[in-house]
């Protein structure tokens, strides 16, 4: 366990040192502030601010979970697996006294840590923007925002597990990133034409947080989706580690 903890810390530091991570964090913090300023500027003229006053952080979360954070997830998975394979730096990690399972798990945990960090950063920036530029809905509204951002972590974590699985097929981060994005878009588009696909695709539940903030929480639907996402995570995590364990480095 100490070796796993140490490697999680090591992977977290390595990701923090990447310019891509800093860029994504900066955009996550600035995007809600700029959007809030824009809404406040034009609300009197076109009424957007009145519509989005108390739901501004939820609107921002929808943007983060559908486009921005999936892109970070794909990029992060491609860098820590395919990128290190291509750069031959993975061999340095595996020469340490640590099992492949712990290496694989620590990289996955580090990716999950950054997903949580970006959600916290997005929530903080959105709440500040809502307080200063929009109408504040009170304590109950803040609780709803916290609940939505917390719930959004689950499908994003599952998506990261799928992205890590896909990364095992490539030794180039650019190839892994391109294929991951194309598959994500393909499933999103296919769901419009063949709705049945959405039922069996983890990419269809990026807006899962919306089920948690309605006037009546759909416990049954939330439970069934949660079980499906957990099944997907177990399946892709197991398959991803199997491919990683069989690789010759």
N, C-alpha and C positions, 0 to 999 in steps of 0.2 A: 504493500500500500504506500509506503514512503516514496518508492520509486515512481509510482503512478502520480502522486501529488507533485513530486518534483518535476516530472515531465509535463504535467498540465501547466505548471507555472512557466516552464521553459517555452512551451508552445505559445502560451499567451503573450509572453514577452516578445517572441519572434514575430507574431502577428502585429503587435503594437508598433514594432519598428518599421513596418511596411508603410510606404507612402499611400498605398491604396486604402489601408485601414484608416489612416488619419484623414484622408479625403472624404471617405464615407461618413466618418464621425462628424466632420465639419459641416457637410451638407445636411446631415440629419438634424443638427442643431440650428442651422441657418434657415432651412426650408420653411419650417412653421412660422418663424419670425417674419420672414419676407412675405409669406402668404398672408399672415395676419395684418401686416402693414398695407398690403394691397387691398384686402377686404375692407379695412377701416377707411381707406382712401376713397373707395368707390361705393361704399354702402349707401350713402345718401342719394347717389345718382341712379344706381341700378338695383338696389335692394338686396344684393348678395349677402351683406353683413347681417341683415335681419333674418335671413334664412339659415345662415350658418352660425349664429351667435353662440348657442349653447352646445352645438355639436361639432364645433370646429376641430377639437382634438380627434374626434371620431373620423371626420373627413380626412384629416392628415394620416391617421392610422390606416385607412383604406388605401391611400396612396403608397404608404410605406410597405404594407404587406403584399400588395399586388404587383408592384414594380421594383421599388428601390431595394428593399431588403432581400428579396429573392436574387437580385443581381449580385449583392454582396455575398450571399450564401454560395452561389455558383463560383464566384471568383475566389472566395476563401477556400472552398473545397479543392478547387483546381490547383491553387498555389501550394497548399500544405501536403498534397499527395502527388498529383501529376507533375507539378513544378519541381518538387524536390527529387522526384525520380529522374526527370530530365536533366537537372543540374548535378546529379550524382551526390547530393547532400544527404539523402535518406540513409545512405550506407553509414555515414558518421553517427547517426542516431542509433542505428541497429547494432553498432559495435559496442555500445554501452551495456552495462549489466541490467538490461531490462527486456522483457519479453515482447514479442511482436504484438500480442494482444494489448498490452499496456500502452505501447506506442500508438496503435490504432485508436484505442479508447481515449487516450489523452488528447490526441488531435481533434477527435470528435467533440470532446468536452470543451476544449478551448474555443472551437467554433460556436458551440452553444453559449459560452460565456459572452462572446461578442454579440450574438443575437440579443441576449438579454440586455447587454449594455446599450445597444442601439435603441432598443425599445424604451429603456429608461430615459435615455437622452431625448428621444422623440417625444415622450410623454412630458418631460420637464419643459422642453421648448414650446410644446403646444399649449400646456397649461399657462405658462408665462405669457404667451401670445394672447390666449383667451382672456386672461386677467387684465391685460393692458389695452388690448385693441378690440375686444368683443364684450358682450354682456355676460357677466358671470352668473351661472345658474344656481349657485349655492352648494352646500356640502354634499347633497345627494347626487348632484351632477358630477362632482369630483370623484365620488365613489364609483360611479358608472364608468368614468374614464379609466380609473385604475383597474377595474375589472376587465374592461375591454383590452387594454394593453397587456395585462397578465395572460388573458386567454389567447392572445395572438401568438404567444411564445410557442405554444404546442405545435400548430401546423408548420411554423417556420423551422422548428427543430426537426420535425419529420422530414421536411424538404431538404434540410442539410444532410440528413442521413442518406436520402436518395441521391443527393449530389455527390456525396463521398463514394457511394457505390459506383456511380457513373465514372468518377475520376479514376477508378482502378483499371479502366480499359485504355487509358492513355498515359503516355510518358511526356506529354507536352501540356502545359497549363492552358495555352491558347486553344488547343484542340478540345480539351475537356470543357472549357468555358463555352466555346461556340456550340458544341453539341448539347450541353445542358440548357442553354438559352433557347436553342431551336426546338428541343423537345418540350420545354415549358410552354413556349408559344404555340406549338402544334397542339398540345392537349387543351390549352385555353381556347383556341379557335375551334377545334373539333367539338368541344362541348356545346358550342352554339348550334352546330348542325346535327350532332348526334348527342342529345342530352343524356342518354344512358351511360356515355363514357364518363361523365362527371361523377357518377356514383362510385366508380372504381378508381378514381384518380386522386392522389393526395393534393394535386395542384388545384382542385376544385374547392378546397376548404380553406383558402387563404382569408376568406371573410368570416371564418367561424366565430369570431368575436361578436358578430352582430346578433348571434343567438343568445348571448349572455346579457344583453342590455335592453331587450324589449320589455314592454309592460308586463308580459307573462313569459317567464323563462321556460323554453321548451326542454324540460329535463330529459324526456325520452329521446328526443332527437340529438341532444348534446351527448347523451350517453352512447348512442349507437355510433355517432361520428367519432367519439373518443376511442371506442373499441377498434374501429376500423383504422384510425391513425396509429394506434399502438401496434396493431397487427402488421401494418406497413413498416413501421419502424423496426420491429423485431426481424421481419423478413429481410429487409434491405441491409440492416446492420449485420446480420449473420452472413448474408451473401457477400457484402462488402469486405468483411474481415476474412472470409474464406479466400477471396481473390487476392487480398493483400498478403495473406499468410503464404500463398503459393508462389508469390512472385520471387524471382531470383534477382537479387540486388548486387 
